[in-house]
Amino acid sequence: KFFSLSPKETEDRRVLLEHYLQSIVQNKFIITSSYFKEFFLNAQRETFTTESFDNNDKINLTICLLNNHELIIENLSPNDNTSRLLDACALKLQVQQDFLTYFSLYLYEQKDNQLNIIRPLYEFESPYLSLKQLKKTYQQSC
């Protein structure tokens, strides 16, 4: 081993890297870069995908609107990013592409008949993998 780190040093590095990456996503110029989007989508796939998906695999995602209506988006790939899902939602809701900048997708939880937003879905992430990871984390915390 060229650079051997103790478990504590490894954890400290991981935390610092996490904070660094969180600060990066605050910069609009960086997160709109196609290189950044591709890098983070690939990193998310490598990190959270336990089973490999074929490009022909299709999933359906249910989108809940603020008026409690549900929208089912069909035939998405598990590898699709948030932009692809937002485009599919706009098509289903008949919203013109020009107005998409005024919309966003969020992960949320509903407790006691109240909607609590957890966080936005970023353009560079896979909504399917993010939702899957969130459910896994929630199950582990219970």
C-alpha positions in Angstrom: 0.0 0.0 0.0 1.4 3.3 -1.1 -0.9 5.5 1.1 -2.3 3.5 3.9 -5.0 5.2 5.9 -6.5 4.2 9.2 -10.2 3.6 9.4 -10.7 6.9 11.1 -8.6 8.7 8.5 -10.6 7.0 5.7 -13.9 8.1 7.4 -12.5 11.7 7.8 -11.6 11.8 4.1 -15.0 10.5 3.1 -16.8 13.1 5.2 -14.6 15.9 3.7 -15.2 14.6 0.2 -19.0 14.5 0.9 -18.9 18.2 2.1 -16.9 19.2 -0.9 -19.3 17.5 -3.3 -22.3 19.1 -1.5 -20.7 22.5 -1.9 -20.1 21.9 -5.6 -23.7 21.2 -6.4 -24.5 24.7 -5.1 -22.6 26.2 -8.1 -25.1 26.5 -11.0 -22.3 26.7 -13.6 -20.7 23.4 -12.5 -23.9 21.4 -12.2 -25.1 22.4 -15.7 -22.0 21.1 -17.2 -22.6 17.9 -19.3 -19.3 16.4 -18.0 -20.5 16.9 -14.4 -23.9 15.4 -15.1 -22.5 12.4 -16.8 -19.8 11.9 -14.1 -22.3 12.0 -11.2 -24.9 9.8 -12.9 -22.3 7.2 -13.6 -21.0 7.5 -10.0 -24.5 7.0 -8.7 -25.0 3.9 -10.9 -21.7 2.4 -9.7 -22.3 3.2 -6.1 -25.9 2.2 -5.6 -26.7 -0.4 -8.3 -26.4 -3.9 -6.9 -28.0 -5.5 -9.9 -27.1 -4.6 -13.4 -29.8 -3.2 -15.6 -30.1 -3.9 -19.2 -30.8 -1.0 -21.5 -34.0 -2.7 -22.4 -35.3 -2.9 -18.8 -38.2 -0.6 -18.2 -39.8 0.8 -15.1 -42.8 2.8 -14.1 -42.5 5.7 -11.7 -45.4 7.4 -9.9 -45.2 11.1 -9.6 -47.4 12.8 -6.9 -48.5 16.3 -7.7 -49.1 18.9 -5.0 -52.9 18.6 -5.6 -52.6 14.9 -4.6 -53.1 13.6 -8.1 -50.8 10.8 -9.2 -49.1 10.7 -12.6 -47.7 7.3 -13.7 -44.7 7.7 -16.1 -44.2 4.4 -17.9 -41.4 2.8 -19.8 -38.5 4.6 -18.2 -35.0 3.1 -18.0 -33.6 2.7 -14.4 -30.6 4.6 -15.8 -32.6 7.7 -16.9 -31.8 11.0 -15.2 -34.1 13.5 -13.7 -34.2 15.6 -16.9 -35.6 12.6 -18.8 -38.3 12.1 -16.1 -39.2 15.8 -16.0 -39.5 15.8 -19.8 -41.8 12.7 -19.6 -43.9 14.5 -16.9 -44.2 17.6 -19.1 -45.3 15.6 -22.0 -48.0 13.8 -20.0 -49.2 17.1 -18.4 -48.9 18.9 -21.8 -46.5 21.5 -20.5 -44.4 23.2 -23.1 -40.6 22.7 -23.0 -40.2 26.5 -22.6 -41.8 26.4 -19.2 -39.9 23.4 -17.8 -37.4 25.7 -16.0 -40.2 26.6 -13.6 -40.7 23.0 -12.5 -38.7 20.6 -10.4 -39.0 17.1 -8.9 -38.6 16.4 -5.2 -38.2 13.4 -2.9 -40.8 13.7 -0.1 -42.4 11.8 2.7 -46.0 12.0 3.9 -46.6 11.8 7.6 -49.8 12.6 9.4 -51.5 13.8 6.2 -48.7 16.4 5.8 -46.2 16.6 2.9 -42.5 17.0 4.0 -40.0 17.7 1.2 -36.8 15.8 1.8 -34.7 17.3 -1.0 -34.8 18.2 -4.7 -33.9 15.7 -7.4 -30.9 17.0 -9.2 -30.6 16.9 -13.0 -27.6 14.6 -12.9 -29.1 11.8 -10.7 -31.3 8.8 -11.5 -34.7 9.3 -9.7 -35.2 5.5 -9.6 -31.8 4.9 -7.9 -32.3 7.8 -5.5 -35.7 6.7 -4.5 -34.5 3.1 -4.1 -31.6 4.3 -1.9 -33.9 6.5 0.1 -36.3 3.6 0.8 -33.4 1.4 1.7 -32.0 4.0 4.2 -35.5 4.5 5.7 -35.9 0.7 6.2 -32.6 0.5 7.9 -33.4 3.4 10.3 -36.7 1.7 11.4 
